[in-house]
Amino acid sequence: MYIGLDLGTSGIKGIVIDDAQAVLAEATAPLTVQRPHDGWSEQDPADWIAASEAVMDSLAGQVDMAAVRGIGLSGHMHGATLLDAADKVLRPCILWNDTRSAREAAVLDDNPDFRRLTGNIVFPGFTAPKLAWVRNHEPDVFAKVAMVLLPKDYLRLWLTGEHVTEMSDAAGTSWLDVGGRCWSGDLLAATGLDRDAMPRLVEGSAVSGKVRDTLATRWGLKDVVVAGGGGDNAASAVGVGIVKPGQAFVSLGTSGVLFAASDAYQPDAASAVHTFCHALPDTWHQMGVILAAADALNWWAGVAGEDVAALTGALGDLRAPSRTLFLPYLGGERTPHNDAAVRGQFLHLDHATDRAAMTRAVLEGVTHAFRDSFDALTGTGTRIDRLIGVGGGTKSDYWVQAIATSLGLPIDLPVAGDFGGAYGAARLGLMAATGAGVEACGTPPIARTVDPVIPLHDDFLTAHARYRAAYRAVRDLD
């Protein structure tokens, strides 16, 4: 058996799978986020450990832990967990959605070495600008920093006593030479750090250490290895089998993600596409990020005073996009605009516009945003042949078919089940324990395929062009 632990912002999830990758047990424990100031987002790493202990205790009550051979880890990326020389946490972890370091990010991004070596814009959410902020605003804390760990890797330290991270999570720090898959001394020096403050690097499917004796005794584990694991999206990709060129997934969660696997490093930082290492050796991935996907629909449902399912279920069959446009930039946008200031708008409302038309506009606005990310990814040379759809938004057939039609690609929908970060982490635990290769990362059973409505494809492209023009007009007004 193999365990996957996925550290999310709102909770930690653990699952157990067997050799056939069937889920045998699962458990969750909640977490909260502290926001002491506007734009701040923090968590106490001690809460992660307490939640992980609760999850492991629950799993131990469901299965015989003596049969476990490997554990994999997944978690939210970019967090700055700062430790002193005795591995004591120096301050709350600054999370991925914390924006306090916008000025520091801009300064680092002005240094051309960052885009050249990392293949990415230095976003405020990444780890390096957070350390620059600590250096500027909490110098006493910065002077004590002996080790910087990403959130899931603090769980690894607790489990194994080892300071280790893996390539996919490290790629989101702005310190990794993403093409060379190694730390860059020059980038670290630009934030006042050196390699001694960085954990050892392994691949996600490699062994990073073994569970410490005290914890092994507590849960009845016997000689269990801990895999490198993966950042949340990379681990989720392993969970749904997106590991080879041409494979991609579209995630309709709170945010939206278009994730494509690649066997080559082909960055285009200016497009705001994230180019990161994958959780498997000699593999990379590219990712377009939409900050408000299902979140935009949930916002509209609240304004309309109606249930999401009722709003989308009343739309009937897919039709050509309406003249009404919605820009889904409720909190800025990532790909391809890298624009934290832009905000959402409805455009071209008239007397005939009703609730159904505005619901369609919201779905279509997010659909156009996915087309933006698709164009950005394929513009770098990344091949996307077929898509798997994941996330709560895929319950809307209208929405899924709109995206399929805009992109001109079928979207496969898996059978019911959780194939996300915890499942991918468990697969990586299996690979580390058994030496299995990429063949362990098959796609889940597909319940059905949603095909594009080809006669409407050009209509969606025309609507997308109007959407892009609307974005430019909004920015010109600002």
SVG drawing of the C-alpha trace seen along z (x, -y; Angstrom):
<svg xmlns="http://www.w3.org/2000/svg" viewBox="-35 -56 61 61">
<polyline fill="none" stroke="black" stroke-width="0.4" points="0.0,0.0 1.0,-3.6 0.0,-6.9 -0.5,-10.2 -0.6,-13.4 -1.8,-16.6 -1.3,-19.8 -3.9,-22.3 -4.6,-25.8 -7.9,-24.9 -7.0,-21.4 -4.8,-18.3 -6.0,-15.2 -4.6,-11.7 -5.4,-8.6 -4.2,-5.0 -4.0,-3.0 -3.1,0.6 -0.8,2.0 -3.6,1.8 -4.0,-1.9 -7.5,-1.4 -8.3,-3.8 -8.6,-1.9 -8.9,-4.7 -9.0,-8.5 -9.1,-11.2 -9.1,-14.9 -8.3,-17.6 -9.1,-21.3 -6.7,-24.3 -7.3,-28.0 -5.5,-31.0 -4.5,-34.1 -4.7,-37.5 -3.3,-40.0 -3.0,-42.8 -4.5,-43.6 -2.9,-41.4 -1.3,-39.1 -1.9,-35.4 -0.2,-33.2 -0.3,-29.8 1.5,-28.4 3.4,-25.3 2.6,-23.7 -1.0,-23.5 0.2,-21.5 1.8,-19.0 -1.2,-18.7 -3.5,-18.2 -1.2,-15.6 -1.1,-13.7 -4.9,-13.6 -5.0,-12.4 -2.4,-9.7 -4.2,-8.6 -7.4,-8.2 -5.8,-6.3 -4.1,-4.0 -7.6,-3.2 -8.8,-2.2 -6.0,0.0 -3.1,2.1 -0.2,-0.3 2.3,2.5 1.6,3.0 2.5,-0.5 5.7,-0.7 5.9,-4.4 4.5,-7.8 4.2,-10.7 3.7,-14.4 1.9,-17.1 1.1,-20.7 0.4,-24.3 3.4,-25.9 5.5,-29.0 5.1,-29.3 8.1,-30.6 8.7,-28.4 11.7,-29.9 13.8,-27.9 16.8,-28.7 19.9,-26.5 18.0,-24.3 15.0,-23.9 12.8,-26.2 10.2,-28.0 11.0,-31.8 7.7,-33.2 4.4,-32.1 4.7,-30.8 3.9,-33.4 1.5,-31.6 1.1,-31.5 -1.7,-34.0 0.1,-36.6 0.7,-39.9 2.8,-41.9 6.0,-41.4 4.8,-43.1 7.5,-45.7 10.3,-43.2 9.0,-41.0 9.2,-43.9 12.8,-44.6 13.8,-41.0 12.0,-40.7 14.0,-43.7 17.1,-41.5 17.2,-39.7 18.8,-36.6 15.6,-35.6 13.6,-35.2 16.6,-33.8 17.2,-31.0 13.8,-30.3 11.8,-30.8 9.2,-32.7 8.1,-36.2 8.9,-36.8 5.4,-36.9 4.7,-38.4 3.3,-35.0 6.6,-33.2 9.1,-32.4 12.1,-34.6 10.3,-38.0 8.9,-36.9 12.4,-36.5 13.4,-39.9 10.4,-41.3 11.5,-39.7 15.0,-41.0 13.6,-44.5 11.0,-44.5 12.0,-41.9 15.8,-42.0 16.2,-40.4 14.2,-37.4 16.2,-37.3 19.5,-37.2 18.5,-34.0 17.3,-32.1 19.3,-28.9 16.9,-27.0 14.0,-27.8 11.4,-25.1 8.3,-24.9 5.2,-23.9 5.0,-20.2 8.7,-19.9 8.2,-21.0 6.0,-17.9 8.9,-15.9 11.2,-17.3 8.7,-16.2 8.4,-12.7 12.0,-12.0 14.3,-14.6 15.6,-15.5 15.8,-18.9 14.7,-18.0 12.5,-19.3 11.8,-18.2 11.9,-19.8 8.3,-20.8 7.9,-22.7 11.4,-24.2 10.6,-25.6 8.1,-27.9 10.6,-29.6 12.3,-31.9 15.7,-30.3 15.8,-27.2 17.5,-27.0 14.5,-25.3 16.2,-24.0 19.2,-22.7 17.1,-21.4 19.5,-22.8 19.6,-25.8 21.1,-29.0 23.7,-30.6 23.3,-33.9 19.6,-34.1 19.9,-33.1 22.6,-35.8 20.2,-38.4 18.0,-37.8 20.8,-37.6 20.9,-33.8 23.2,-30.9 22.9,-27.2 23.3,-26.3 19.9,-27.7 18.3,-25.5 17.1,-21.9 18.6,-19.0 16.9,-18.4 15.5,-15.1 13.0,-14.1 9.4,-13.6 9.5,-9.9 12.8,-9.4 13.3,-8.4 13.9,-11.5 14.3,-9.7 12.6,-7.2 10.0,-7.7 11.6,-8.3 11.5,-5.5 9.3,-7.4 6.6,-8.0 6.9,-4.6 6.4,-3.1 3.4,-5.3 1.6,-4.2 2.9,-0.7 5.0,-1.5 7.9,0.7 10.8,-0.7 8.7,-3.2 10.3,-5.5 9.1,-9.0 9.0,-10.1 10.0,-13.5 6.4,-14.2 5.2,-17.2 3.7,-20.7 -0.1,-20.6 -0.7,-20.9 2.2,-18.6 0.9,-16.0 -2.6,-16.4 -1.2,-15.9 0.4,-12.6 -2.9,-11.7 -4.8,-12.0 -1.9,-10.7 -0.8,-13.9 2.9,-13.1 3.7,-12.9 3.8,-15.4 0.4,-16.1 -1.4,-15.4 -3.1,-18.2 -5.8,-18.9 -8.2,-21.7 -9.2,-22.4 -12.4,-24.2 -12.0,-24.9 -12.1,-28.1 -9.3,-29.2 -8.7,-27.8 -5.7,-25.9 -4.6,-24.7 -1.7,-22.3 0.3,-20.6 3.1,-18.1 6.3,-18.5 9.5,-16.6 11.4,-19.8 12.1,-23.1 10.5,-25.8 9.8,-28.9 8.2,-32.1 8.2,-34.2 6.6,-37.3 3.4,-35.3 2.9,-34.8 2.8,-31.1 4.3,-29.2 7.1,-26.9 8.1,-24.5 9.7,-21.1 7.3,-18.2 7.3,-15.8 9.0,-13.1 12.5,-13.1 13.4,-14.8 9.8,-16.2 8.5,-19.8 5.1,-21.3 3.5,-24.6 0.6,-26.1 -1.8,-28.9 -3.6,-30.2 -7.0,-32.0 -7.5,-33.5 -11.3,-33.3 -13.0,-30.4 -15.7,-28.6 -15.1,-31.5 -16.6,-33.9 -19.6,-31.7 -20.1,-31.4 -19.9,-35.2 -22.5,-35.6 -24.8,-33.0 -24.6,-35.0 -25.5,-38.2 -28.3,-36.6 -29.6,-34.9 -29.7,-31.5 -28.0,-28.1 -25.2,-27.5 -26.6,-24.2 -30.0,-25.9 -28.4,-28.7 -26.3,-26.5 -28.9,-23.7 -31.4,-26.1 -29.2,-27.1 -30.1,-24.2 -27.8,-23.3 -24.7,-25.2 -25.2,-28.1 -23.1,-30.8 -21.7,-33.3 -23.9,-36.3 -22.9,-39.9 -22.8,-40.3 -19.3,-40.0 -18.0,-39.3 -14.4,-39.9 -13.7,-37.5 -11.0,-39.5 -12.5,-39.8 -9.1,-39.9 -6.7,-40.6 -5.4,-38.0 -2.4,-35.8 -2.0,-34.3 -1.4,-36.0 -1.9,-39.5 0.0,-39.4 -2.3,-42.2 -3.1,-42.4 -5.0,-45.7 -7.6,-44.8 -11.1,-44.1 -14.1,-42.3 -16.8,-43.9 -20.1,-43.1 -20.1,-44.8 -22.8,-45.3 -25.9,-45.0 -29.2,-46.0 -32.9,-45.7 -33.0,-42.1 -30.3,-41.0 -31.7,-38.7 -30.3,-36.4 -29.7,-33.5 -27.8,-35.8 -25.6,-37.1 -25.0,-33.5 -23.9,-32.6 -21.6,-35.6 -19.9,-34.5 -19.3,-31.0 -18.2,-32.3 -15.9,-34.9 -14.0,-32.2 -14.0,-30.1 -12.3,-33.0 -9.8,-33.2 -9.0,-29.5 -8.5,-30.3 -6.0,-33.0 -4.0,-30.4 -4.3,-27.9 -2.9,-30.4 -0.1,-31.3 0.9,-27.7 0.7,-26.5 2.5,-29.7 5.6,-28.4 5.5,-25.1 3.7,-23.0 1.5,-20.4 -2.0,-19.8 -3.8,-16.9 -6.5,-16.1 -7.8,-17.3 -9.0,-15.8 -11.5,-17.9 -11.3,-18.1 -12.8,-20.2 -16.3,-21.1 -17.1,-23.3 -17.0,-20.2 -20.4,-19.3 -21.8,-21.9 -22.1,-20.2 -22.7,-23.6 -19.4,-25.0 -17.3,-22.0 -18.7,-22.0 -18.1,-25.7 -14.4,-25.2 -14.1,-22.2 -15.6,-24.2 -13.4,-27.3 -10.2,-25.2 -11.4,-22.8 -10.5,-19.7 -12.5,-17.0 -12.5,-16.9 -12.5,-13.6 -14.3,-13.5 -13.2,-10.8 -15.5,-8.5 -16.4,-9.7 -13.5,-9.7 -10.6,-11.7 -7.6,-11.7 -6.1,-14.9 -3.0,-15.8 -3.3,-13.2 -3.8,-10.5 -0.8,-11.7 1.3,-11.8 0.4,-8.3 1.4,-7.3 4.8,-9.0 5.1,-7.1 4.5,-3.8 7.1,-4.8 9.7,-5.6 9.1,-2.4 9.0,0.0 11.1,-1.7 8.1,-1.8 8.3,-4.3 5.9,-6.5 3.8,-3.4 2.4,-3.8 0.8,-7.1 -2.1,-5.9 -5.2,-8.0 -8.3,-7.3 -11.2,-5.5 -13.2,-7.9 -16.9,-8.2 -17.6,-10.2 -16.1,-12.6 -17.5,-16.0 -16.8,-16.9 -16.5,-20.4 -19.4,-21.7 -17.3,-22.4 -19.8,-24.6 -19.6,-27.0 -15.8,-27.0 -15.3,-30.1 -18.1,-31.9 -16.2,-31.4 -12.9,-32.6 -14.7,-35.7 -16.1,-36.3 -12.7,-35.7 -11.3,-38.5 -13.9,-40.9 -13.1,-39.8 -9.4,-40.5 -10.3,-44.0 -12.5,-44.6 -9.6,-43.8 -7.3,-46.3 -10.0,-49.0 -10.4,-48.5 -6.7,-48.9 -6.6,-52.0 -9.3,-53.5 -7.1,-52.9"/>
</svg>
